[in-house]
Amino acid sequence: TVTDHLRGTPGIDISKGGIAQANVVARGFNNAFSGSMLMLQDCRFAGVPSLRVNVPFLFTGTNEDIDRMEVLLGPASALYGPNSSSGVLHVITKSPFNSQGTTISVDGGERSIIRTGLRHAGKVNNKLAYKVSGEYMQGRDWEYNDKSEPLTFPNTTNIPAARRGQANQRDFDLQRFSGEARVDVRPTEGVEAITTLGYTNVGSGMELTGANGTAQIKGWTYTSLQQRVRWNKLFMQAFLNLSDAGNDTSSSDKGTYLLRSGQPIVDQSRVFAAQAQHGFDLGSKQSFTYGVDYIKTDPRTGGTINGGNEAVDNVTEFGAYLQSSTKPTKQIEILLAARTDRNNVIEGNFFSPRAALIFKPTENQNIRATYNRAFSTPANFSFFLDLVSSPNVGGSGFDLRARGNPPKTGFTFNQT
């Protein structure tokens, strides 16, 4: 996956959870099911919408199509938006205008790994170009059996009838398909419109979660649709990310489920975002960049992940920012930025300032003193999680339940 290209990057910590599973952070505190680092692909969010967890093998881009990866190790809220306080990883794919032709690759290795990738790009004329890419990968993960997982599933009503009382067996086979189609249009000089459709299907695999053990992935799909437009220094985009864990309802036994409880996971969540950014210069030494963001997260978990919070778990976020760059000399730059954000589940506005003095004695040397303050909105499940973590703990008849912290009110207890 894309994380394998980052192993030698200073300041990046990668923990592997299997052949394709990995968690990436830039400011410490790595753990399973991590979403602290903001991951982007071609300017759009690359995490799972409702969970905001980074799952690299759900990326729709392919290895053959990667042009470069940009890594920001520090807080980056001003231009990148909320949830970038722990760094940013931005995967940028190749433009069909700059890289025509066909690439085919076939890989094989240990753990029964077979992978094949295809990329084809063409230019119709100087105004229209296109590309398609696809990748298929399969293998057999390292085998491990978690003692917290029952040998047979309990005969309880919160799991599908076809799974009750049946043997609990991990499926160590990993299967993944991903692909993208993209059309670039450049009608006139300084104007570019890019339309991208991406799709990933993890037919089989496993993913560690923080509180609920391991999830057995079956037919989890991830779809993204993006439209971006650039006109000189004006950039605008809108994108929709769709996730589907493979189950239509909480009684389905066809898709992803938790190995500790046998409980199916319904995740048909989506995130829609619209962003605009513009900039202008005042002479040769002063420039400004400003913009606005809108993000709407709509979890649709069928009463599984968010349980009884299903009707109140939508999150809407707004943000605006301004950045100033002053270059009194060729070697010195003064950077000032401010951003404000607001969403419907946390009270108040959040202000993120930034100031930097940058000295570049030569082209390859950079000395800077920076002040940064940024924030991250807790992920949706941090507020609204309502899911059985371990059923019938120790044969007690009681279930251990994982709960999010209710927004604005928190938990309240009768202390009389």
Sequence and secondary structure as in RCSB ss.txt:
>XXXX:A:sequence
TVTDHLRGTPGIDISKGGIAQANVVARGFNNAFSGSMLMLQDCRFAGVPSLRVNVPFLFTGTNEDIDRMEVLLGP
ASALYGPNSSSGVLHVITKSPFNSQGTTISVDGGERSIIRTGLRHAGKVNNKLAYKVSGEYMQGRDWEYNDKSEP
LTFPNTTNIPAARRGQANQRDFDLQRFSGEARVDVRPTEGVEAITTLGYTNVGSGMELTGANGTAQIKGWTYTSL
QQRVRWNKLFMQAFLNLSDAGNDTSSSDKGTYLLRSGQPIVDQSRVFAAQAQHGFDLGSKQSFTYGVDYIKTDPR
TGGTINGGNEAVDNVTEFGAYLQSSTKPTKQIEILLAARTDRNNVIEGNFFSPRAALIFKPTENQNIRATYNRAF
STPANFSFFLDLVSSPNVGGSGFDLRARGNPPKTGFTFNQT
>XXXX:A:secstr
 GGGGGTT TT EEEE SSS EEEESSS   TT   SEEEETTEE S TTT    GGG S  GGGEEEEEEE S 
 HHHH TT TT EEEEEE  TTT  EEEEEEEEETTTEEEEEEEEEEEEETTEEEEEEEEEEEEE      TTS 
SB    TTS GGGTT B     EEEEEEEEEEEEE  STTEEEEEEEEEEEEEEEEEE SSS EEEEEEEEEEEE
EEEEEETTEEEEEEEEEEE S SSTT  SS EETTT  B     EEEEEEEEEEEEETTTEEEEEEEEEEEEE  
 TTSSSGGGGGG  EEEEEEEEEEEE SSSSEEEEEEEEEEEESSS S EEEEEEEEEE SSTT  EEEEEE   
    HHHHH EEEEESSGGGSS  EEEE   TTT       
